[in-house]
Amino acid sequence: MKLKLALAAAVLASLSIPASAQDASGTWLTASGETRVRIAPCGGSLCGTIAWTKNSGAKDVNNPNANLKGRNLVGVTMITMKPAGDKKWSGTLYNPQDGKTYSGTLTQTGANSLSLSGCVAGIFCRSQNWTRVN
């Protein structure tokens, strides 16, 4: 009986932790405040898709692929990351501001904050912090 109660208490405790505190899934506001990115599991990875831009109707004009320059930014997958440790992922980041894809990392630094770092040749890196909006 005590074992059943302990198990029930453990299950209830795990349910009381909000999903947002467990992983990076959710909608995030970029450091500039001009883009919201929805991050969700995709296969064994995390993918981030542009869900909103301040400039509605913005197009992917800086994409090096001429066939993609006319597509709407909303719906573009800009983050693809695989787990790389506790609350840390690594993979690629697409930057629609310059049309380039960078190797990078995503680290959840709190329940409502992410740190993203993108690098060129693993040497020149830039970081920014995003905040959860949902």
N, C-alpha and C positions, 0 to 999 in steps of 0.2 A: 504494500500500500504506500509506504514512504517513497519507494522508488518511482511509483506512478505519479505521486504528487511532485516529486523533484523534476521528473521529466516534463510534466505539464507546466511547471513554473518556468523551466528553461525554454520551452516552446513559446510561451506567452512573452517572455522577456525578449526573445529574438524577434517576435512580431512587433514589439513596441518600438524597435529601432526603425526610423523612416528609411525607405529605400534610398533616398537621396544621400543619406549618410554612409551607405554601404559602398557606393561606386560613383563613377563620374557620369552616369546616365542622367539626362535631363536637358534643359535648355539653358544656354549660357550666353551672357552678354560679353562681347569682346572688349578689350581695353579701350578702344576708340569710342565705344558706345553706338557704333553705326551698324552692327551686325549681331544677330542672334543665331547661335548654332545649336542644333539639337543633336546631342550625343546619345547613341544607343548601341547595344550589342549588335554585331553583325557577324554571324558565324562565331569563331573563337576570338574575334577582334572587337574593337570599339570603332564606330564610324561616326563622323560628325558631318551633318548636312546643314547647309545654310537654310534657316527657317524664315528669316526676315532681314531686310536691309532698310536703312533709313531712307535711301533713295529707291522708292518702290519702282519696279520695272528695270532696275539696273541690270545690265548685260555683262557677260564675261568678256569684255572687249580686249583685255590684255592676254587672253589665252593664246599661246603660240600656234595652236591648231586653228587655222582659218575657219574650219567648219563649226567650231564651238564658240566663236566670237559673238554670235548673235543669241546665244542661249541666255535665259534668265539666270541670275545668280541664285535666286531662291530655288532650292532643290539640288544644287551642286554639292557633291560630297567633297569636303575639303580636308577631312581628317580620316586616316586609316591607321589604327594602332593595335599592336599586339601587347599582351601583358609582359611587363619587364620587372616585376617586383611588387611589393605592397603599395597599392594606390599609385602605381607608375606604369606607363605604357610607352612603347616606342614604335615609330613607323614613319609615315610621311604626312606632311602638311602642305596643302595647296594654298598659295596666297593669291587671291584674285586681284589684288592691287598691282602685282607685277607679272602675274601669269606663270609663276614658277612654282615648282614642287620641291620642298626641302625635306631632308631627313630631320626628325625631331623627336621630342619627348613631351609627354603630357603627365603632369603629376598633380594629384588631388591633394591640395595643401590644407583643406578644411572641408566641412560639409558643404560650404557655399563658395569655395574658391578653387581655381585651377591655375597652375603655372604651365605655360607652354613655351617650349624653346625650339627654334628651328635653326638649322646649321647648313652652311655651304662647305663642302669638303671636310666636315667635322671640325673645322677650325673657327670659322667666323659664325658666331651664334648671336641670336637676338631672342630675348624672352619677353613675355607679357603675361599679365594676370587677368583672368576672366572671372566673372561673378555669376552665380546661379540666379536665374530669373523666375523659376517656378518652384 
